[in-house]
Amino acid sequence: MNRQELVNLIKEKQSYLCIGLDTDLHKIPRHLLSYPDPIFAFNKAIIDATKDLCVSYKINTAFYECMGIRGWESLQRTVEYIPSGLFTIADAKRGDIGNTSTQYAKTFFETYKFDAVTVAPYMGRDSVLPFLSFHEKWTIMLGLTSNEGNSDFQMQQMGGEYLYEKVLKAGMTWGTPDNLMFVIGATNDPAQLAHIRKLVPDHFFLVPGVGAQGGSLQEISANAMNKDCGLLVNASRSIIYAGNGEDFAQDARAAAQELQREMVEYLEAAFADI
Ligand SMILES: O=C(O)c1cc(=O)[nH]c(=O)n1[C@@H]1O[C@H](COP(=O)(O)O)[C@@H](O)[C@H]1O
């Protein structure tokens, strides 16, 4: 999916919600455990119940890889089940020497046909560029993350600026607003979110941290939207585990709907004409 298609999708659906399928066998309703592929059965029900409310699904590969081959099969069934026209993210946080990064990129862009993959930029330019060379595919580079440990490296000063600022600036010279997004955690200070948007005016941000981690949809929307919305706001646990009974998918829908309704307001406030 290219940038214009993503922007159009956000306008059509009045949503910039990305639902995280962080599906854990130990957290899904018990009645699903008798299904041949309980993880897929859960995801299928969540997708059926929420696909009109979101523009994207993010599959965090950790929740699938931990189950070996069965997990990869659940991942494949899930990504193939997501309706075409929705933006699919493999949250794999990869990045290695160039020829290895190319193999990671092929895994997620070609074998599993995701639109985007998350990339950890610690190894530098040649670990990120291979992801950026795929046509109409997206690299989502970690910028300022949502976790407490973001202060260990990302918030360290280096030559008068924070390390995360250097990472964002370098990323902008490697990719373009058409193939590169940054992860910016919703748990960060609102003034910092506004500062980051100033530094990076055009790129989309993938924003985790709303919901279970306590980040505010209002704050990220007020401080970090750009002229194209420029945000994909992810929530995982607060949506997919909103309920735990037979009607868990309807509870997930209600949780997603609450965020999407708020998004309508913020889109209206930001763009009279969107
Ligand atoms: O890259 C990510 O998606 C990510 C980056 C970050 O800074 N913080 C963060 O929570 N994430 C991911 O976003 C999701 C957040 O999940 P919830 O806290 O359950 O909404 C998880 O899949 C995390 O791995």
The ligand as a Tripos MOL2 file, in Angstrom:
@<TRIPOS>MOLECULE
LIG
   24    25     1     0     0
SMALL
NO_CHARGES

@<TRIPOS>ATOM
      1 O1          7.1800   -1.3750   17.8210 O.co2     1 LIG1
      2 C1          6.1780   -1.4830   18.5520 C.2       1 LIG1
      3 O2          5.0920   -1.7910   18.0810 O.co2     1 LIG1
      4 C2          6.2990   -1.0840   19.9560 C.ar      1 LIG1
      5 C3          7.2170   -0.0960   20.2430 C.ar      1 LIG1
      6 C4          7.1830    0.5290   21.4870 C.ar      1 LIG1
      7 O3          7.9000    1.4850   21.7350 O.2       1 LIG1
      8 N1          6.3170    0.0740   22.4220 N.ar      1 LIG1
      9 C5          5.4510   -0.9530   22.1930 C.ar      1 LIG1
     10 O4          4.6650   -1.2840   23.0760 O.2       1 LIG1
     11 N2          5.4770   -1.5860   20.9690 N.ar      1 LIG1
     12 C6          4.5900   -2.7470   20.7080 C.3       1 LIG1
     13 O5          3.2430   -2.2660   20.6790 O.3       1 LIG1
     14 C7          2.3520   -3.2050   21.2910 C.3       1 LIG1
     15 C8          1.7280   -2.5440   22.4990 C.3       1 LIG1
     16 O6          0.8090   -3.4050   23.0840 O.3       1 LIG1
     17 P1         -0.2420   -2.9480   24.2230 P.3       1 LIG1
     18 O7          0.5480   -2.2880   25.2820 O.co2     1 LIG1
     19 O8         -0.8560   -4.2370   24.6470 O.co2     1 LIG1
     20 O9         -1.2220   -2.0230   23.5470 O.co2     1 LIG1
     21 C9          3.2100   -4.4260   21.5990 C.3       1 LIG1
     22 O10         3.1510   -5.2980   20.4840 O.3       1 LIG1
     23 C10         4.6040   -3.8630   21.7340 C.3       1 LIG1
     24 O11         5.5910   -4.8170   21.4230 O.3       1 LIG1
@<TRIPOS>BOND
     1     1     2 2
     2     2     3 1
     3     2     4 1
     4     4     5 ar
     5     4    11 ar
     6     5     6 ar
     7     6     7 2
     8     6     8 ar
     9     8     9 ar
    10     9    10 2
    11     9    11 ar
    12    11    12 1
    13    12    13 1
    14    12    23 1
    15    13    14 1
    16    14    15 1
    17    14    21 1
    18    15    16 1
    19    16    17 1
    20    17    18 2
    21    17    19 1
    22    17    20 1
    23    21    22 1
    24    21    23 1
    25    23    24 1
@<TRIPOS>SUBSTRUCTURE
     1 LIG1         1 GROUP 0 **** ****
